[in-house]
Amino acid sequence: MSSKTALITGAAHRIGAAITRDLHKHGMNVVIHHHHSTAAAAELAAELNTGRGDSACTVQGDLLETDSYGKIIQQAYAFKQRLDVLINNASAFFPSPLGQISLPQWQKLVGVNMQAPLFLAQHAADYLAENRGCIINMTDIHALRPLKDHAVYSATKAGLAMLTRALAKDLGPAIRVNAISPGAILWSENQDQDRHDDILAQTVMKRTGHVDDITNAVRYLIDGADYMTGEILTIDGGRTLYS
């Protein structure tokens, strides 16, 4: 994996930052995309560059702005004159109860969760094909089991799952496209303990996962899955086994 370059969207915090650190630890150069989290992204890049000089950079972009997609990819490619991996990690998540759904809510959820991954992939395709690279999308178990009062969010993640399969067919064999579907890995800041307990009661493993479960899967899809494309790895401790 050394000398390869990965672009990770939404990489300043949480799972995105964990993926970024893990790929960097295994020798990759990383491009840290962010929107508003300028300070956090810069701090992460500085941390990684301290350990290995000129191995991390940041790129800012609003994933709701259509003219940002090409700029993000161009800047990512310019960092090392190559792009091997695109990880569509950035995600918008908030409730949209039926009867209260607004057009701006729809546009934000669709824009970040479906539109951006599609057009980033389109802009990156030629660069990724140069080194037989790959795309990894972050979906959600609610693509299969809709979350109450989150109809739009669930639909966008279902769309991203289908987009993963469609891109795999359209971009192969030069580019592999897969996805990861996490369950309870990091709790939402808005969830209370009762909700946590309810989720774990409907999880076979009866515990939360760890970010390492995700980073290990990302690394596998990059470096150990040369004959896998169009697949979605579900990492949920068995939660989707419950009806």
C-alpha positions as CSV (number, residue, x, y, z in Angstrom):
1,M,0.0,0.0,0.0
2,S,3.0,2.3,0.3
3,S,3.2,5.1,-2.2
4,K,-0.5,4.9,-3.0
5,T,-2.8,7.9,-2.5
6,A,-6.3,7.8,-1.0
7,L,-8.9,10.6,-0.9
8,I,-11.3,10.2,2.1
9,T,-14.3,12.5,2.2
10,G,-15.5,13.7,5.6
11,A,-12.2,12.7,7.0
12,A,-11.7,15.3,9.8
13,H,-13.7,13.4,12.5
14,R,-15.0,10.1,13.7
15,I,-14.8,7.1,11.3
16,G,-13.3,9.2,8.5
17,A,-10.4,10.3,10.7
18,A,-9.9,6.7,11.9
19,I,-9.7,5.4,8.3
20,T,-7.3,8.2,7.4
21,R,-5.0,7.4,10.3
22,D,-5.0,3.7,9.6
23,L,-4.3,4.0,5.9
24,H,-1.5,6.4,6.7
25,K,-0.1,4.0,9.3
26,H,0.1,1.4,6.5
27,G,2.1,3.6,4.2
28,M,-0.5,5.4,2.1
29,N,-0.5,9.1,1.3
30,V,-3.9,10.6,2.3
31,V,-6.0,13.5,1.2
32,I,-8.3,14.7,4.0
33,H,-11.5,16.2,2.6
34,H,-13.6,18.4,4.8
35,H,-16.3,21.1,4.6
36,H,-16.5,23.2,7.7
37,S,-13.9,21.3,9.9
38,T,-10.9,23.3,8.6
39,A,-9.1,23.3,12.0
40,A,-9.6,19.6,12.7
41,A,-8.5,18.6,9.2
42,A,-5.4,20.7,9.4
43,E,-4.6,19.3,12.8
44,L,-4.9,15.8,11.5
45,A,-2.7,16.5,8.5
46,A,-0.1,18.1,10.7
47,E,-0.1,15.1,13.0
48,L,0.4,12.7,10.1
49,N,3.1,14.8,8.4
50,T,5.0,14.9,11.7
51,G,5.4,11.2,11.5
52,R,6.1,11.1,7.7
53,G,6.7,14.3,5.9
54,D,4.5,15.4,3.0
55,S,2.3,12.4,3.3
56,A,-1.0,14.1,4.1
57,C,-2.9,17.2,2.8
58,T,-6.3,18.7,3.1
59,V,-8.9,19.7,0.6
60,Q,-12.0,21.7,1.3
61,G,-15.3,21.3,-0.5
62,D,-19.0,21.6,-0.1
63,L,-20.5,18.4,-1.3
64,L,-23.8,20.1,-2.1
65,E,-22.0,22.4,-4.7
66,T,-21.8,20.6,-8.0
67,D,-18.8,22.5,-9.2
68,S,-16.8,21.3,-6.2
69,Y,-16.5,17.7,-7.3
70,G,-14.0,18.2,-10.1
71,K,-12.0,20.6,-8.0
72,I,-11.8,18.1,-5.1
73,I,-10.6,15.4,-7.4
74,Q,-8.1,17.6,-9.2
75,Q,-6.5,18.7,-5.9
76,A,-6.4,15.2,-4.6
77,Y,-4.6,14.0,-7.8
78,A,-2.2,17.0,-7.8
79,F,-0.9,16.1,-4.3
80,K,1.2,13.1,-5.6
81,Q,0.2,13.0,-9.3
82,R,-1.8,9.9,-8.7
83,L,-5.0,8.7,-7.1
84,D,-5.5,5.1,-6.2
85,V,-8.5,5.1,-3.8
86,L,-11.6,7.1,-3.4
87,I,-13.5,6.6,-0.1
88,N,-16.9,8.2,0.0
89,N,-17.2,8.4,3.7
90,A,-19.0,11.8,4.2
91,S,-22.6,11.4,5.1
92,A,-25.6,13.6,6.1
93,F,-27.8,12.1,8.8
94,F,-30.9,13.6,10.4
95,P,-34.6,12.7,10.8
96,S,-37.2,13.5,8.2
97,P,-40.6,12.5,9.6
98,L,-43.3,12.1,7.0
99,G,-45.5,15.2,6.8
100,Q,-42.5,17.4,7.8
101,I,-40.1,16.6,4.9
102,S,-38.9,19.8,3.2
103,L,-37.2,20.2,-0.1
104,P,-33.9,21.5,1.5
105,Q,-33.8,18.3,3.7
106,W,-34.2,16.2,0.6
107,Q,-31.6,18.1,-1.3
108,K,-29.0,17.9,1.5
109,L,-29.5,14.1,2.1
110,V,-29.5,13.2,-1.5
111,G,-26.7,15.6,-2.3
112,V,-24.3,14.4,0.2
113,N,-25.2,10.7,0.4
114,M,-25.8,9.9,-3.3
115,Q,-25.0,12.8,-5.7
116,A,-21.5,13.5,-4.3
117,P,-20.3,9.8,-4.4
118,L,-21.6,9.5,-8.0
119,F,-20.0,12.6,-9.4
120,L,-16.7,12.3,-7.4
121,A,-16.5,8.8,-8.9
122,Q,-17.1,10.1,-12.3
123,H,-14.4,12.8,-12.0
124,A,-12.0,10.3,-10.5
125,A,-12.5,7.4,-12.9
126,D,-9.7,8.2,-15.3
127,Y,-7.2,8.7,-12.5
128,L,-8.2,5.6,-10.6
129,A,-8.0,3.5,-13.8
130,E,-4.3,4.5,-14.3
131,N,-3.3,2.3,-11.4
132,R,-6.3,-0.1,-11.3
133,G,-7.6,1.6,-8.2
134,C,-10.8,1.3,-6.2
135,I,-13.8,3.1,-4.8
136,I,-15.2,2.3,-1.4
137,N,-18.6,3.7,-0.4
138,M,-19.9,3.9,3.2
139,T,-23.6,2.8,3.2
140,D,-25.7,1.8,6.2
141,I,-27.7,-1.2,7.5
142,H,-30.7,1.1,7.1
143,A,-30.4,0.8,3.4
144,L,-32.1,-2.6,4.0
145,R,-34.0,-1.9,7.2
146,P,-35.4,1.6,7.1
147,L,-35.1,3.7,10.2
148,K,-38.3,5.2,11.6
149,D,-38.7,8.9,10.8
150,H,-35.6,8.7,8.5
151,A,-37.3,7.8,5.2
152,V,-35.1,10.1,3.1
153,Y,-31.8,9.1,4.8
154,S,-32.7,5.4,4.4
155,A,-33.6,5.8,0.8
156,T,-30.3,7.6,0.0
157,K,-28.3,4.8,1.6
158,A,-30.3,2.3,-0.4
159,G,-29.5,4.3,-3.5
160,L,-25.8,4.4,-2.6
161,A,-25.9,0.6,-2.3
162,M,-27.3,0.3,-5.8
163,L,-24.9,2.9,-7.1
164,T,-22.0,0.8,-5.8
165,R,-23.2,-2.2,-7.9
166,A,-23.9,-0.1,-10.9
167,L,-20.5,1.6,-10.8
168,A,-18.8,-1.7,-10.3
169,K,-20.3,-2.9,-13.6
170,D,-19.6,0.4,-15.5
171,L,-16.1,0.9,-14.2
172,G,-14.7,-2.6,-14.3
173,P,-12.4,-4.2,-14.9
174,A,-10.0,-1.3,-14.4
175,I,-11.7,0.0,-11.1
176,R,-13.2,-2.1,-8.4
177,V,-16.2,-0.6,-6.5
178,N,-17.3,-2.0,-3.1
179,A,-19.0,-0.7,0.0
180,I,-19.1,-1.1,3.7
181,S,-22.4,-1.1,5.7
182,P,-21.7,-0.4,9.4
183,G,-24.0,-1.0,12.3
184,A,-23.5,0.3,15.8
185,I,-19.9,1.4,15.6
186,L,-20.0,5.0,16.9
187,W,-23.1,6.3,18.6
188,S,-24.8,9.4,17.3
189,E,-24.4,12.3,19.7
190,N,-28.2,12.7,19.9
191,Q,-29.0,9.1,21.0
192,D,-29.7,8.4,24.7
193,Q,-28.8,5.3,26.7
194,D,-32.3,3.7,26.3
195,R,-31.9,3.8,22.6
196,H,-28.4,2.3,22.9
197,D,-29.7,-0.5,25.0
198,D,-32.5,-1.2,22.5
199,I,-30.1,-1.4,19.6
200,L,-27.7,-3.7,21.5
201,A,-30.6,-6.0,22.5
202,Q,-31.3,-6.4,18.7
203,T,-27.6,-7.2,17.9
204,V,-26.4,-10.8,18.0
205,M,-23.0,-9.8,19.5
206,K,-24.7,-7.7,22.3
207,R,-22.0,-5.0,22.0
208,T,-21.0,-2.1,19.9
209,G,-18.3,-2.5,17.2
210,H,-15.0,-0.7,17.1
211,V,-13.6,1.6,14.5
212,D,-11.0,-1.0,13.9
213,D,-13.7,-3.2,12.5
214,I,-14.2,-0.6,9.8
215,T,-10.6,0.3,9.1
216,N,-9.6,-3.4,8.8
217,A,-12.4,-3.8,6.2
218,V,-11.3,-0.7,4.3
219,R,-7.7,-2.0,4.1
220,Y,-9.0,-5.4,3.0
221,L,-11.0,-3.9,0.2
222,I,-8.0,-1.9,-1.0
223,D,-5.2,-4.5,-0.6
224,G,-6.7,-7.9,-0.3
225,A,-9.8,-8.1,-2.5
226,D,-8.5,-8.0,-6.0
227,Y,-11.3,-10.3,-7.2
228,M,-14.2,-8.5,-5.4
229,T,-16.3,-5.8,-6.9
230,G,-19.9,-4.8,-6.5
231,E,-20.1,-6.2,-3.0
232,I,-21.2,-4.7,0.3
233,L,-19.6,-5.8,3.5
234,T,-22.0,-5.6,6.4
235,I,-20.3,-5.0,9.8
236,D,-23.1,-4.8,12.3
237,G,-22.5,-7.6,14.9
238,G,-25.5,-9.4,13.4
239,R,-28.1,-6.7,13.9
240,T,-29.6,-7.2,10.4
241,L,-30.5,-10.8,11.5
242,Y,-33.3,-9.3,13.6
243,S,-36.6,-8.4,11.9
